[in-house]
Amino acid sequence: MLIHTKTETQTELKKQCEDLYSILQQHCLSITNNRWDADDLTQETFAKTLSYYASKSEPNITMPLLRTIARNSWIDEVRKKSKLQLGPVDECGHEDKKSEDLQEALDQLIEKLTPKQLLAFVMKEAFLYSLSEIANTLQIKETAVKALLYRARQKSQDHTGDFSHHWLNIPQDWFKSRLLQAVKYENPAFLEELIIAIGKTTSQKHVHKESRLPVCMMLQTLPKINMAA
């Protein structure tokens, strides 16, 4: 079993951060629209990341993680500025309202989207995953991701259609609770179970299709019945 020393862990962390620094800096610039704020946000994001992973034996810093931390840090910064301008607010009441709004939004999306469409939509909109990252995670092509997101956005605005048959193999309440945890706690790790569940249902569909094929072939090999006899 490989055991990393504290010094080795810190060295690995710094290397991973250096490799991703310029990419994150550009992402922060797209969020803040200001070079000074982007530099500050980049530094803050890496500081939080290094602080969190300093105690981990095997750090694994990824761009989706850094994007999430940067996005949430910027949201906190904007909120702080808003509080200074508008005065104190009821933070507890705000969080309760935010949680209720999130549950209501997920309820509406579950009624309109398939599991895969919903997962891709959340990965893109909530965690700012790129198309290639979603494609790699769901093990599909980028063109398929674009199609999923297009349909998801179209159907989220539509008030017709019944997609309950897409949820026959996946419990809706369980799926929603995992999504809620992922978004509420800003942790994409909660999505892993959902990705596995979707993968299983997809493989089951393939098995179903393949299991019907031999039957069709058997019917084709049966002798024709002479109706004139």
C-alpha positions in Angstrom: 0.0 0.0 0.0 1.4 3.4 -1.0 1.5 6.0 1.8 2.1 9.6 0.8 4.0 11.8 3.3 2.7 15.3 4.1 5.5 16.8 2.0 4.7 14.6 -1.0 1.1 15.4 -0.8 1.8 19.2 -0.7 4.1 18.8 -3.7 1.5 16.9 -5.7 -1.2 19.5 -4.8 1.0 22.4 -6.0 1.8 20.6 -9.2 -1.9 19.9 -9.9 -2.7 23.6 -9.2 0.1 24.9 -11.4 -1.2 22.7 -14.3 -4.7 24.1 -14.0 -3.9 27.7 -13.0 -4.2 29.3 -16.4 -7.4 27.4 -17.3 -9.1 28.4 -14.0 -7.9 32.0 -14.4 -9.7 32.3 -17.7 -12.8 30.7 -16.2 -12.7 33.2 -13.3 -12.4 36.1 -15.8 -15.6 34.8 -17.6 -17.4 34.9 -14.2 -16.2 38.3 -12.9 -15.6 40.2 -16.2 -12.8 41.9 -14.5 -9.1 41.1 -14.5 -8.4 42.1 -10.9 -11.4 40.3 -9.5 -10.5 37.2 -11.6 -7.0 37.1 -10.2 -8.3 37.4 -6.6 -10.9 34.7 -7.3 -8.3 32.4 -8.8 -6.0 32.8 -5.7 -8.9 32.3 -3.3 -10.1 29.2 -5.1 -6.7 27.6 -5.0 -6.2 28.6 -1.4 -9.5 26.9 -0.4 -8.6 23.9 -2.4 -5.2 23.5 -0.9 -6.6 24.0 2.6 -9.2 21.3 2.0 -6.9 18.7 0.4 -3.9 19.3 2.6 -5.1 16.5 5.0 -6.0 14.1 2.1 -3.5 11.3 1.4 -4.3 11.1 -2.3 -5.4 14.6 -3.6 -7.2 14.7 -7.0 -7.9 18.3 -8.1 -10.1 18.5 -11.2 -11.5 21.4 -13.2 -15.2 20.7 -12.4 -14.2 20.9 -8.7 -12.3 24.2 -9.2 -15.1 25.6 -11.2 -17.6 24.8 -8.5 -15.4 26.3 -5.7 -14.8 29.5 -7.8 -18.5 29.9 -8.7 -19.6 29.5 -5.1 -16.8 31.8 -3.8 -17.9 34.5 -6.3 -21.6 34.1 -5.3 -20.5 34.6 -1.6 -18.6 37.7 -2.5 -21.5 39.2 -4.4 -23.8 38.4 -1.5 -21.4 40.1 0.9 -21.4 43.2 -1.3 -25.2 43.2 -1.5 -25.5 42.9 2.3 -23.2 46.0 2.7 -25.5 47.9 0.4 -28.9 46.6 1.5 -28.3 46.0 5.2 -28.7 42.8 7.2 -30.9 40.0 6.0 -32.4 36.8 7.6 -29.7 34.3 6.4 -31.6 31.3 7.9 -34.8 32.3 6.2 -33.0 32.9 3.0 -31.4 29.4 3.1 -34.8 27.8 3.8 -36.4 29.6 0.9 -33.5 28.6 -1.3 -33.9 24.9 -0.4 -37.7 25.1 -1.0 -37.2 26.7 -4.4 -34.6 24.1 -5.3 -36.9 21.2 -4.4 -39.8 22.8 -6.4 -37.6 23.2 -9.4 -36.4 19.6 -9.3 -39.9 18.4 -9.0 -40.9 20.2 -12.1 -37.9 19.0 -14.0 -38.4 15.4 -13.0 -41.9 15.6 -14.5 -40.6 16.9 -17.8 -37.1 15.3 -18.4 -35.7 11.9 -18.6 -33.1 10.9 -16.0 -30.2 11.4 -18.4 -31.5 14.7 -19.6 -31.9 15.9 -16.0 -28.5 14.8 -14.9 -26.8 16.4 -17.9 -28.8 19.6 -17.3 -27.7 19.8 -13.7 -24.1 19.0 -14.5 -24.0 21.9 -17.0 -26.1 24.5 -15.2 -25.3 23.9 -11.6 -21.7 22.6 -11.7 -20.6 24.3 -15.0 -19.3 21.1 -16.5 -18.0 21.5 -20.1 -19.5 19.5 -22.9 -16.5 17.2 -23.0 -16.6 16.7 -19.3 -20.2 15.7 -19.4 -19.5 13.4 -22.4 -16.6 11.7 -20.5 -18.7 11.3 -17.4 -21.7 9.8 -19.1 -19.6 8.0 -21.6 -21.4 9.4 -24.6 -20.3 11.7 -27.5 -20.3 15.5 -27.3 -23.0 15.6 -30.0 -25.2 13.4 -27.8 -24.6 15.8 -24.9 -25.6 18.8 -27.0 -28.8 16.9 -28.0 -29.6 16.1 -24.4 -29.1 19.7 -23.2 -31.1 21.0 -26.2 -34.1 18.7 -25.4 -33.8 19.4 -21.7 -34.0 23.2 -22.2 -36.9 22.8 -24.7 -38.9 20.4 -22.4 -38.2 22.5 -19.3 -40.3 25.3 -20.9 -42.9 22.9 -22.2 -46.0 22.2 -20.1 -47.1 19.0 -22.0 -45.8 15.5 -22.2 -45.5 12.5 -19.8 -42.1 11.0 -19.2 -43.0 8.8 -16.2 -42.2 5.7 -18.3 -38.5 6.8 -18.3 -38.4 6.5 -14.5 -39.7 2.9 -14.3 -36.2 1.5 -13.4 -35.0 4.5 -11.3 -36.8 5.7 -8.1 -37.7 9.3 -8.6 -37.5 10.3 -4.9 -34.1 8.7 -4.5 -32.8 10.4 -7.7 -34.2 13.8 -6.6 -32.7 13.5 -3.1 -29.2 12.8 -4.5 -29.5 15.7 -6.9 -30.7 18.0 -4.1 -27.8 17.0 -1.9 -25.3 17.6 -4.8 -26.6 21.1 -5.5 -27.4 22.1 -1.9 -23.9 21.1 -0.6 -22.2 22.1 -3.9 -20.6 18.6 -4.1 -20.7 16.8 -7.5 -19.6 13.6 -5.8 -23.3 12.9 -5.0 -23.8 12.6 -8.7 -21.7 9.4 -9.0 -24.5 7.1 -7.8 -26.9 8.6 -10.3 -24.4 8.1 -13.1 -24.0 4.5 -12.1 -27.8 4.0 -12.0 -28.3 5.5 -15.4 -25.6 3.3 -16.8 -27.3 0.2 -15.4 -30.7 1.1 -16.9 -29.0 1.8 -20.3 -27.2 -1.6 -20.2 -30.5 -3.3 -19.3 -32.2 -1.8 -22.4 -29.4 -3.2 -24.6 -29.8 -6.6 -23.0 -33.5 -6.4 -23.6 -33.0 -5.6 -27.3 -30.5 -8.4 -27.7 -32.6 -10.9 -26.0 -35.4 -10.3 -28.4 -33.2 -10.8 -31.5 -32.8 -14.7 -31.2 -36.6 -15.0 -31.1 -37.0 -13.1 -34.3 -34.3 -15.2 -35.9 -36.1 -18.4 -34.8 -39.4 -17.2 -36.3 -37.6 -16.5 -39.6 -36.3 -20.1 -39.7 -39.7 -21.7 -39.1 -41.1 -23.6 -42.1 -43.9 -21.8 -44.0 -47.4 -23.3 -43.4 -49.1 -24.5 -46.6 -52.6 -22.9 -46.2 -53.9 -24.7 -49.3 -53.5 -28.1 -47.7 
